[in-house]
Structure formats: C-alpha cells, structure tokens
Amino acid sequence: MTKVRWYIVFFLSLGGAINYLDRSAFAIAAPMFAKELALTPSQLGLVFSSFSIGYAVFNLAGGYAADRWGPKLVLSVSMACWSTFCALIGVATGFISMVVIRILFGAGEGPFSTTVNKMINNWFPKREVASAIGMATVGNPLGGAIAGPAVGMLAITFGWRVSFFIIALLGFVWLLGWRGIATDKPQEHPMIDADELDYIRKYQSQDQVFAGASLPLSFYLKQPTILATAFAFFGLNYILFFFMSWFPSFLSSTQHLDLKEMSIVSTIPWLLGCLGMGLGGFLCDHIMRKTGKPLLSRKIVLVSCLGSAAVFVALSGSAQSAAQAVVMMACGLFFMYLSATTYWAILQDTVAQGNIGMVGGLVHALANIAGILGPAITGYLIEWTGSYHSAFFLAAGIAIGGALSVAFFVKPLEFTTQE
C-alpha cells in the first residue's frame, strides 16, 4: 500500500515551518527595528497585534474558500501572499507602514491552518486524524526554533531588513513543490494505489460523524461545544502570541541578553514545543483506541495539558534568572503544543464533513482574537506597571479558563436531518 497521504502531511509540515519561521522572525528582529523606528512599548504591542487583525479575518474567509475551491489552491495563494508581505516588512519606514504590512502579512497567513485541517479531513480517516494533524503541524514550532538562530545571524550579518527578504524566498520554493505533489482529494492523485484509496474510503465512511453536505453557520454558533473549543483555543493562542511577540523582548530587557544570546536561547522553548506537537496527536489517538471514545480522548489531553501549560507560564514570569525563565517557558510550550492537535480533532469529531472548513475557520478566527488583544494588552501592561509579571499571570489565567470550559461544556453535537 502506498503512503501518499503521509507525503501530503510532510509538505504541510514544511509549510507550517515556513509559516512560523516568517512569523517568529518579527519578534526576533523587534529589538533592532523598534530602536531604529523609535517605537514605544505600546506602539510595538500594536504592531504585534496588527498581524492578527488580518489573520483572524482570513481564518474564516480561508475556511469558506477551502470548502468551495479546495485546499490545494487556498494553501498556494496563502503561501504566495504571506511570503510577499514578509519580504515587504524590510521596506517599512515607521509605525504606520509597519502596521499596514503586518495586517496584510497576517491576512496571507490566515487561511493556512484552517485549510490544513480541511486537507487532513479529505485525506485521513478519523482513527488517524489526531496523529496526522500532529505531524502536519509539528513544523510550526520547528520553524519557530529555526527562526531564532537563523534570523539572529542574518540580522547581525546583513541587517534586519535584508533578513526578511531572504527568508521570504523559502515560501516560493515550497510553493513549487506543493503545486507538483498535492491534490485536493486522494482519488485525484496519480501516485496513490487502490489499497491506500480503499483504506481511506473504508474508514472515512465508518467513522464519519454526519454525512450531510452542509449545515448553516448559525447552527454551530449556538453549540456550547464549538464555543468552548474556541475559548480554549483562544487560551492557547494568548500564550502563543504572548510568547512569540514579547518573550524575546522580555529576555533582552529584563534578563539582559544581547541579540545573539537571545536568538539562541529562545529556540529551546520552540524545540520542546516541537516535541509536544509531535507526541500530542499520537497520545490522543492512543487514548482513543484504549477508550473507544474519540471526544473523551481529546478532552483528557486538552484539559490536562493546557492547564499544565498555564502553570509553567506563570512560573516563567516569576523566574529569577534567564535560565529559569527559559526552562519554565519551554515546559509551558511543551504542554501547550501537546494539546494543540486536540482543538482541530474535536472539530473533526463533531462537525459535519461539508462544514469542516467553515467551522474550522470560525473557531480559528475567534481563537485568534487573542492575537489582536494579547500583544497590545501586554504592551500597555508593561508600560503601565514597568514589569512583565502581570502579563505572564494574565496569559496563564486565560488558559486555565479555556481548559475548564472544555472540561464542562464539550459534548457530542446532536444533528437532525431538519437542521
């Protein structure tokens, strides 16, 4: 039997690595361009947050587009757009231009994760979904880990502006490979054999939640399961955007690390996050096979791991040294990413197949409001209090709330043919 579905996952993982490399590069270079452009902490927070304005809007738009025109095209357009605007960061001249470019950069990246979920839904039966999501997204923290030393070295050698031009080229290289290897559905792929296609079809039909082609968005907006999942995802994203946006500056300003030191040690949390992402999907699927209850397996992993992540984030904010802060944040990202496949897997378990893109886009958009609020709130808290402590505790508290919402409110949806 061929393994074409796993080749697709490999390319999705590479795309995710480029996604997070480009996104994380901004925070690594922030101490340099903030000084050159004379940005205050509150302005820098708004620049960080501006990314998520475009990102959240196109989470939802990308989900609709993937359902309508297919994930291959949407992922291609997404990669081309964000790579272009990543390069244009290098020509920003001040606060306003940086905000505009970041909004458009976020809009380009917005459809990617939602559409990856749609691609997995097309190519995998439920019994492999969490593992596939985990492997498809393991590149995300790996890209973040690479960003530290790569962008740090490029910025020191060529300057921060040129570094964005260089890393943007990777997206166009990926795009050439993706256009050659990917198809929207297994039956369209020239390399797949009959055994693999029969396996996918057999277990997709057995595992499918609801065979209806489509349900209205209003149906899902009334479901506590969907809203609780979105809130928990919001908690994960609050930690993630806080870490991506402000942790390098925290190490630089409060732990007194220079750019070279900061860019190296900031890779450690990402590497543990990469390990967590890779293990999380397999852990979910293992518990599912033991219990025979897919949704329960997702809840167990999400609640325990997101709650643990919150504890370590709070401890990181109280650290007395750079080493302590990095170790605590690394543990936080490990547990955060251990839970990361579960949000998408819950949607795979509960949403009608014809609505995966739309509902995934909705949940992702709601979750990424954290990316709009979190970095800006953090900037104002730092400016107001003169320290990072309250920002760390706020991030931890929101994540705890998200974990509890899933524990109490996530249940199977009840579909009727009249919906």
Order of alpha helices (4+ residues) and beta strands (2+ residues): alpha-alpha-alpha-alpha-alpha-alpha-alpha-alpha-alpha-alpha-alpha-alpha-alpha-alpha-alpha-alpha-alpha-alpha-alpha
